[in-house]
Amino acid sequence: RRGAAARRPAHEAALDATVRGLLDQMTVPEKARQLDIWRTADMLTNGRVNLTKAKAQWGDLSGGVGVLHDVYPYPQLGNEIMAALINASRLKIPPLIGGEATHGLQMDDHTIFPSPISLAATWDIALMKRYGQTVGSEARACGTHITWSPVLGLCREPRWGRCEEMMGEDTHLAAVRPSNSPPQACFACISSV
């Protein structure tokens, strides 16, 4: 294990040291807040950041905020959200902004794709990879860091209301699909339900 660590690039070692240093400084409540998902509407008034409203809903913001959900910001709003929450937190840890993207980023002026179960029916792994790259690139361009897709659960019960979010019912296809997720754009949170 020591040999593998010694061969890592210097920037990875520096990042690890920074993360370890932050974790050492964090209190247990701060660590817990980083693991939670917060509703972004609780900090916006008429599309603008409202820290008074956020504090009323979430309590003391000095402990940071882990992930914000249900906001599809344009870059200006994304930057305002980040600046406000970074400045309010003791350790200046930026939150992640997450959103739904099962058939494309759910936001105006973005590409909409067939539902995942329809993509699975094509058995075209290259097409699924291009879909993932496009969604990831569009998400990062507007300030979204993480998407709750692809959903790799198997649709074995057609009466279940979320089958359209699944990549079909084949275990092989579900196993092959994640290996083709693009690493460069945003985190694809591989969900299972």
Wavefront OBJ file of the C-alpha trace (Angstrom):
o trace
v 0.000 0.000 0.000
v 2.831 2.425 0.749
v 4.303 1.825 -2.698
v 1.005 2.678 -4.416
v 0.681 5.885 -2.376
v 4.225 6.893 -3.303
v 3.406 6.602 -7.029
v 0.397 8.942 -6.841
v 0.673 12.356 -8.498
v 1.681 15.209 -6.189
v -1.628 17.072 -6.645
v -3.556 14.038 -5.346
v -1.360 13.835 -2.265
v -1.865 17.580 -1.660
v -5.631 17.167 -2.023
v -5.616 14.260 0.423
v -3.672 16.374 2.929
v -6.172 19.241 2.543
v -9.132 16.907 3.067
v -7.498 15.276 6.100
v -6.776 18.728 7.542
v -10.404 19.818 7.072
v -11.749 16.625 8.618
v -9.477 17.097 11.621
v -10.869 20.618 12.128
v -14.530 19.667 11.698
v -16.827 19.009 14.618
v -19.210 16.037 14.543
v -22.213 18.310 13.803
v -20.297 19.902 10.891
v -19.532 16.466 9.469
v -23.197 15.484 9.818
v -24.308 18.647 7.986
v -22.018 17.731 5.085
v -23.862 14.417 4.710
v -27.321 15.950 4.516
v -29.283 17.210 1.519
v -30.928 20.620 1.892
v -33.884 22.009 -0.080
v -32.630 25.036 -2.003
v -36.035 26.735 -1.990
v -35.426 27.293 1.732
v -32.757 29.879 0.917
v -34.304 31.694 -2.046
v -36.817 34.516 -2.202
v -37.961 35.570 -5.684
v -34.975 33.773 -7.194
v -32.423 35.550 -4.992
v -30.317 34.299 -2.087
v -31.911 35.039 1.295
v -29.618 33.978 4.156
v -32.133 35.100 6.787
v -34.624 32.622 5.370
v -31.923 29.919 5.153
v -30.939 30.422 8.801
v -34.596 30.221 9.862
v -34.985 26.878 8.047
v -31.565 25.282 8.537
v -30.228 26.863 11.706
v -26.647 28.017 12.147
v -24.952 28.152 8.739
v -21.441 28.297 10.183
v -21.422 24.481 10.160
v -21.733 24.433 6.387
v -24.222 22.851 4.032
v -23.497 19.555 2.259
v -25.711 19.220 -0.811
v -28.435 21.482 -2.165
v -31.285 19.824 -4.057
v -33.962 21.032 -6.434
v -32.223 24.041 -7.859
v -31.245 24.304 -11.477
v -29.271 27.507 -11.394
v -28.075 29.624 -14.185
v -24.416 30.481 -13.559
v -25.125 33.817 -11.857
v -27.505 32.279 -9.299
v -25.193 29.300 -8.780
v -22.315 31.677 -8.048
v -24.464 33.714 -5.623
v -25.530 30.572 -3.758
v -21.953 29.324 -3.512
v -20.515 32.655 -2.373
v -23.206 33.154 0.274
v -22.855 29.682 1.777
v -19.050 29.596 1.623
v -18.872 32.971 3.388
v -21.379 31.840 6.029
v -19.489 28.633 6.865
v -16.663 28.463 9.382
v -14.383 26.295 7.233
v -15.414 27.761 3.860
v -16.408 24.374 2.407
v -18.529 24.873 -0.720
v -21.801 22.954 -0.993
v -22.556 20.646 -3.875
v -25.543 21.558 -6.034
v -27.496 18.515 -7.170
v -30.401 17.918 -9.469
v -32.520 15.366 -11.230
v -31.354 14.326 -14.668
v -32.871 10.960 -15.470
v -33.725 12.034 -19.017
v -31.596 15.147 -19.246
v -31.052 18.043 -16.897
v -34.504 19.215 -15.860
v -34.029 22.847 -16.774
v -35.019 25.203 -19.574
v -32.855 25.203 -22.707
v -31.228 21.828 -22.051
v -31.281 18.631 -24.077
v -34.079 16.233 -23.222
v -33.482 12.539 -23.894
v -35.747 9.510 -23.950
v -36.377 8.001 -20.553
v -33.674 5.607 -19.314
v -35.876 2.562 -19.844
v -36.183 3.603 -23.500
v -32.407 4.057 -23.781
v -31.938 0.613 -22.226
v -34.181 -0.886 -24.890
v -31.651 0.172 -27.553
v -28.796 -1.812 -25.932
v -26.531 0.866 -27.418
v -23.842 1.457 -24.769
v -22.102 4.103 -26.919
v -25.371 6.067 -27.152
v -25.800 5.861 -23.373
v -22.257 7.146 -22.903
v -22.910 10.148 -25.183
v -26.137 10.794 -23.275
v -24.202 10.816 -19.994
v -21.517 13.127 -21.375
v -24.082 15.598 -22.664
v -26.080 15.658 -19.434
v -22.895 16.031 -17.382
v -21.526 18.854 -19.518
v -24.812 20.754 -19.457
v -25.128 20.257 -15.698
v -21.651 21.640 -14.988
v -22.184 24.564 -17.366
v -25.059 25.821 -15.208
v -23.471 25.111 -11.824
v -24.812 21.652 -11.004
v -22.206 19.318 -9.479
v -24.097 16.077 -9.012
v -27.017 14.405 -10.764
v -29.236 11.691 -9.359
v -28.841 9.414 -12.317
v -28.340 6.919 -13.797
v -30.716 4.834 -11.740
v -29.415 1.290 -11.887
v -32.278 -0.435 -10.139
v -33.916 -3.171 -12.157
v -37.507 -2.797 -13.254
v -38.856 -6.174 -12.208
v -42.265 -4.949 -10.998
v -44.055 -3.006 -13.754
v -46.721 -1.698 -11.359
v -44.049 0.290 -9.530
v -44.409 3.928 -10.518
v -40.724 4.681 -11.162
v -39.889 2.032 -13.783
v -39.261 4.741 -16.395
v -36.194 5.820 -14.370
v -34.593 2.373 -14.586
v -32.107 1.136 -17.175
v -34.359 -1.795 -17.986
v -34.644 -5.158 -16.292
v -31.452 -6.853 -17.442
v -28.704 -7.366 -14.859
v -25.955 -7.467 -17.498
v -26.954 -4.104 -18.972
v -27.177 -2.515 -15.517
v -23.714 -3.894 -14.684
v -22.101 -2.665 -17.914
v -23.683 0.812 -17.941
v -21.837 2.410 -14.977
v -18.437 1.615 -16.453
v -19.300 3.978 -19.297
v -20.183 6.977 -17.135
v -18.142 10.065 -18.041
v -15.676 11.139 -15.357
v -15.058 14.707 -16.504
v -18.270 16.668 -16.244
v -20.149 16.141 -12.985
v -20.752 13.391 -10.455
v -23.325 10.904 -11.649
v -24.817 9.642 -8.419
v -25.656 6.080 -9.291
v -29.004 5.612 -7.588
v -30.814 2.450 -6.724
v -34.283 2.266 -5.347
l 1 2 3 4 5 6 7 8 9 10 11 12 13 14 15 16 17 18 19 20 21 22 23 24 25 26 27 28 29 30 31 32 33 34 35 36 37 38 39 40 41 42 43 44 45 46 47 48 49 50 51 52 53 54 55 56 57 58 59 60 61 62 63 64 65 66 67 68 69 70 71 72 73 74 75 76 77 78 79 80 81 82 83 84 85 86 87 88 89 90 91 92 93 94 95 96 97 98 99 100 101 102 103 104 105 106 107 108 109 110 111 112 113 114 115 116 117 118 119 120 121 122 123 124 125 126 127 128 129 130 131 132 133 134 135 136 137 138 139 140 141 142 143 144 145 146 147 148 149 150 151 152 153 154 155 156 157 158 159 160 161 162 163 164 165 166 167 168 169 170 171 172 173 174 175 176 177 178 179 180 181 182 183 184 185 186 187 188 189 190 191 192 193
